[in-house]
Amino acid sequence: MNKYKFKWNMTEEQFSRMKDTLAKNCFDAKNVYGHCLIGKYDIELVFEQQAEIEPKILLNFYHLGVDSGYGYTKSGQPYDYEDGTSISYESIKDLSFEDFKKKTETEIIKFFLHISVLEARKLNEQFLKKEVTCALADWR
């Protein structure tokens, strides 16, 4: 894990609000709770509510430098949405903020290293060096 450098844009207050929302499994108008940055990725933490299904936090991946027309930063850099992963409420309900960040970072790395993701994107160690373990991108 040491070669992966994360930067969190999430406060303990946002974490507490997220856990409260998950516990109640009810819609929250401010359903984006924070962001975790790694390499050229911004992972957005979003509450997902589905009837009769355990609530979870979606980890939505945004990849800086991919010009699909999806979006642009304030400075005009292109980025694109990519599929992500999720974390169940059950797996985080008793965690501290620091433990939650560690768990989330582990899930992010597992997602990047998952073989079907690597095969689908024809990714390899070069991709990880260029896009994930590289210096943190400037998302301004």
C-alpha positions in Angstrom: 0.0 0.0 0.0 2.9 2.4 0.5 3.4 3.0 -3.2 -0.1 4.4 -3.4 -0.6 8.0 -2.4 -4.1 9.1 -1.4 -5.4 12.5 -0.6 -8.8 12.8 1.1 -11.3 15.6 0.6 -13.7 14.4 3.3 -14.1 15.6 6.9 -15.0 13.6 9.9 -18.3 15.5 10.0 -19.1 14.4 6.4 -18.2 10.8 7.4 -20.6 11.0 10.4 -23.4 12.4 8.2 -22.7 9.6 5.6 -23.0 6.9 8.3 -26.2 8.5 9.7 -27.7 8.5 6.2 -26.7 4.9 5.6 -28.1 3.8 8.9 -31.5 5.4 8.1 -31.3 4.3 4.4 -33.0 7.5 3.4 -32.3 10.0 0.7 -30.0 12.9 1.5 -30.0 15.8 -0.9 -26.3 16.2 -0.3 -25.4 12.7 -1.2 -21.8 13.3 -2.2 -19.9 12.9 1.1 -16.3 13.5 -0.1 -13.6 12.6 -2.5 -10.5 10.5 -2.4 -7.7 11.3 -4.9 -5.1 9.0 -6.2 -2.8 9.5 -9.2 -5.0 10.8 -12.0 -8.2 9.7 -10.4 -10.8 11.4 -8.3 -13.0 8.9 -6.5 -16.3 10.4 -5.4 -18.1 8.9 -2.4 -21.9 8.8 -3.1 -24.8 7.3 -1.1 -26.8 4.8 -3.1 -30.3 4.0 -2.0 -32.3 1.2 -3.5 -35.5 -0.2 -2.1 -35.1 -3.4 -0.2 -31.4 -3.5 -0.7 -28.7 -2.7 1.9 -27.5 0.9 1.5 -24.0 1.4 0.2 -21.5 4.0 -0.7 -20.6 4.1 -4.4 -17.1 4.9 -5.3 -17.4 6.7 -8.6 -14.1 7.0 -10.5 -13.3 10.0 -12.6 -10.1 9.8 -14.7 -8.3 13.1 -15.5 -6.8 13.5 -18.9 -9.4 11.5 -20.9 -11.1 13.7 -23.3 -14.5 12.1 -24.1 -16.4 15.3 -23.7 -17.8 14.1 -20.4 -16.4 17.0 -18.3 -13.7 19.6 -17.8 -12.1 21.0 -14.7 -12.2 24.7 -14.0 -8.8 25.0 -15.7 -10.1 23.2 -18.8 -8.5 19.7 -18.2 -10.7 16.9 -19.6 -11.9 14.0 -17.5 -14.2 11.0 -17.9 -16.4 8.9 -15.7 -15.4 5.3 -15.3 -17.1 2.4 -13.6 -16.3 2.0 -10.0 -17.1 -0.1 -7.0 -19.1 0.1 -3.8 -18.8 -0.5 0.0 -21.7 -1.8 2.0 -23.0 0.0 5.1 -22.6 -3.3 7.1 -18.9 -3.3 6.4 -18.3 0.3 7.7 -21.0 0.9 10.3 -18.6 0.3 13.2 -15.5 1.9 11.7 -13.8 5.0 12.8 -13.1 7.7 10.2 -9.4 6.6 10.0 -10.4 2.9 9.6 -13.0 3.8 7.0 -10.3 5.6 5.0 -8.0 2.6 5.2 -10.8 0.3 4.1 -11.8 2.5 1.2 -8.2 2.8 0.0 -7.9 -1.0 0.1 -11.1 -1.3 -1.9 -9.8 1.3 -4.5 -6.5 -0.6 -4.9 -8.4 -4.0 -5.2 -10.5 -2.4 -7.9 -7.5 -1.2 -9.9 -5.8 -4.6 -9.5 -8.9 -6.8 -10.2 -8.0 -9.0 -13.2 -11.3 -8.5 -15.1 -10.8 -4.7 -14.9 -7.3 -5.0 -16.1 -8.3 -7.3 -19.0 -11.3 -5.2 -20.0 -9.2 -2.1 -20.2 -6.1 -3.9 -21.4 -4.3 -2.4 -18.4 -1.0 -3.5 -17.0 1.8 -2.4 -14.6 2.6 0.5 -17.0 -0.9 1.8 -16.7 -0.6 1.7 -12.9 2.6 3.6 -13.0 1.3 6.2 -15.4 -2.2 6.7 -14.0 -2.3 5.5 -10.4 1.0 5.5 -8.6 2.1 8.7 -10.4 2.1 12.1 -8.7 -1.3 13.3 -7.6 -3.0 15.2 -10.5 -4.2 18.7 -10.1 -8.0 18.7 -10.3 -8.5 22.4 -10.3 
